[in-house]
Amino acid sequence: MKFTFDWLRQFVDVNITPGELADRLTMAGLEVDALEEIFGGLDGVKVAEILSVSPHPDADRLVVCQVAVGGEKVQIVCGAPNARAGLFSALALPGAVLPSGMTIKKSKIRGQVSHGMLCSEKDLGISDSHSGIMELTWLHESGADLAQALELKDTVIEVDLTPNRPDCASVMGIGRESAAFCGTSLNPPVTVHDIPRLTGENCEFSVTVEHGDCPRYAARLLKNVKIGPSPWWLKKRLLAVGQRPINNVVDVTNFVMLEYGQPLHAFDFKKLHGGVIVVRRARAGESLVTLDNVERTLDSDMLMICDAERPVAVAGVMGGANSEVDANTTEVLLESACFAPVSVRRTARRLNLATEASYRFERGVDPQLPPIAMERAVRLLCEVAGAEVVANGVDCAEGVKNNEPITLRVNRTNDLLGYDFSIDEITAMLSAIEIAVQPFSDDTLLVTPPSFRVDLEREIDLIEEVARLKGYNEFPQTMPLVPMSAAWQDPARKLRQDVSAAMTALGFYEAINYSFVNPRHLDMLGLAEDDARKKMVQLLNPLAEDQSVLRSMLLPGLLDNVRRNVNYQVADIRLFEIGKCFVPGTGLEQPEESTYLTAVLSGRRLPGAPLLHMGEGKCDIYDVKGVIETLLAGLGFSGIDFDLAREAVEPYCETDTFARVSVQGKSLGCFARIDKKVLTDFGIKQDVYFLNLHLDALLAVAKDTKQFTSLPKFPSVKWDIAVVVPEQVRVGEMVESILHSGISLIEQVELFDVFRGGAISKGMKSVAIKVTYRSAEQTLDDETVVLEHQKIIDILLTHFDGQLREV
């Protein structure tokens, strides 16, 4: 929405500068996008009178003019076809710099001296008209500065309106807001008290509204209209906001639309068949050539303005060429109506036709505005076009509804805004923008929104108005006095976030694959037909054949990621994915969903640090085990156990590396090296290790609260044990036997080496275990530790048929 500061000051006593006005509007919720001073750079351009015009002796298309500028007479060479004696025009004297950057100099043109240049409107940056020099027919004295004589200097302000404020798409709307925060009043040229009563009796035309999408339609007939150019004051207003003047009738309708926000349309009454206006839907096969000379095919749900036989305008969007006002028009039917926003929006989009009128109707026009804007336009047409008004007119307003009152609680307003408004303050602020306010009780007001405020529907809308009118920057900055509590966190979501962060810290990259997968991938894993994961959820409308089922495992997607990376010569791979897997529910139930963490490792152990110890070594199963231990310990879980479970190996895993993971006796998942055949089927030529953990099961054993453990006061003592035991003995069982030995001084038991070969007999292995002792009451001495350590040795030698390894 564009308007000028001078235009606004016609109706509001604005006691601030344009810049201050822009700031106040922005703080009131009407964001100002641009502030521009217009028609500047005209210093040295004067009003001049052409005294005489004679042909140029050496040029057929040029004339030599004698021009009076105040008391001075100068000669000007000119090529404009409208240069004539007695015409007042704009003269740029030597030294003047025009808006285009041209500097005017005294010069010789075909042997004749020219002391300046007579200018067109385009030369002066006023409009694009350059068919001749500017004609100032209403001026009668020369010598004055052009900018001063034409009152050109002004400031254009452009406001970026939000869709809920159509009332501000006009100078009057902006004026209403400006008057409120400037403490003045709005003085519109026409008010509701100036409107004549339009009964439609003894009228020379009739109006029929056949559809509810037109709640109001007003029309008046004007005769003896003289079509011609608009006066300068009217053209100046339109040019300032980017509108192109056309003729006095069309310019008045555009001017009133910008001034009041009510779109108008002028029909050539003699072109309307039958002297009738019918507001109806378009009929099958109808079309209309609009004012832009484009023939448009109409749909049956488009609202049209029609005469007795055909459409003559697209309601709320654009008029038709078949009823256009032209140079021969003498009788004008003026339309001022209100159309449903949804109807106009739908029609404008379908016709790909956006106009200033549709912009306003789409957002909502005040249904009380049509007769007011009509009266303003009629008065202007009588002034600038010599029109004579037929005594009566038509105003169909059966669809206009009054707004319902809303109760506004002062205490509620103060509670929400954190301010202490009195009931009188709120009444004064709302009344300033023409909102009707009545007292209802000591703490409550009965507020009736005006018809132009379509956005005020609830109490909270009125509270927002109070805050806006007060000024958001006027509220003191205070901390709210409310009870504080920790925000609730979804345990499942937090676990996912913690797992993702931990895996990233361990050097893994997160993969996010589609939940829609290829059913062949599970065949490649070798799953049995009766495996529950093989019974996948089928999609009713799959994107493609290779995305026809919901995944029941994350591993196939990650193996496909490995294949792609290897093909791109990325051999060192650490990927993980956290996601849902699906299996069919029983009967008509929805599929069962479970959340898993699956990760894959392949390539070098430390590809980013090849110079470190073992940096070039390949990943192995112990790296996967270490990842699981670090992950679970970092998440605060204890009681982590690994079971080789040779009798229940997954078909896609190598038997000698397969192990299951449990926490506190709850089975969580497994890890292993992928079988060579499976890797071959997936097109992978290097070893791949994986881990798979059921996060829902992990969540079930997670502790709701964390307990504080104080730091130890006394130092620990660490002693090692190396025991040779049969190959089939499980190290985990050895560790568990130590932990459950009943020795209270044991703090930690840790395996740090397993050795085979050398001096160790075949079928035997050496297991080295580090035991940490600590007392909460005293510093341990060697005698105490020796006694406890010997108990552990005895347990290992007795229970596991072991022998103490000699160094």
Buried (B, 14 or more C-beta within 10 A) or exposed (E): BBBBBBBBBBBBEBEEEBEEBBBBBBBBBBBBEEBBEBBEBBEBBBBBBBBEBEEBEEBEEBBBBBBBBEEEEBEBBBBBEBBBEEBBBBBBBBEBBBBEEEEBEEEEBEEBEBBBBBBBBBBBBBBEBEEBBBBBEEBEEBBBBBBEBBEBEBBBBBBEBEEBBBBBBBBBBBBBBBBBBBEBEBEBBBEEEEBBEBEBEEBEBBBEBEBEBBBBBBBBBBEEBEBEBBBBEBBBBBBBBEBEBBBBBBBBBBBBBBBBBBBBBBBBBEBBEEBBBBBBBBEEEBEBBBBEEEEBEBBEEBBBBBBEEBBBBBBBBBBBBBBBBEEEBBBBBBBBBBBBBEBBBBBBEBBEBEBEBBBBBBBBBBBBBBBBBBBBBBBBBBEBBEBEBBEBBBBBBEBBEEBEBBEBBBEBBBEBBBBEBEBEBBBEBBEBBBBEBEEBEEBBBBBBBBBBBBBBEEBEBBBBBBBBBBEEEEEEEEEEEEEEEEEEEEEEEEBBEBBBEBBEEBEBEEBEBEBBBBBEBBEBBBBEEEBEBBBBBEEEEEEEEBBBBBBBBBBBBBBBBBBEBBEEEEBBBBBBBBBBBBBBEEEEEEBBBBBBBBBBBBBBBBBEEEEEEEEEEBBBBEBBBEBBBBBBEBBEBEEBBBBBEEEEBBEBBBEEBBBBBBBEEBBBBBBBBBBEEBBEBBEBEBBBBBBBBBBBBBBEBBEEEEEEEEEEEEEBBEBEBBBBBEEEBEBBEBBEBBEEBEBEBBBEBEEEEEBEEEEBEEEBBBBBBBBBBBBEEEEBEEEBBEEBBEEBEEBBBEEBEBBEBEE
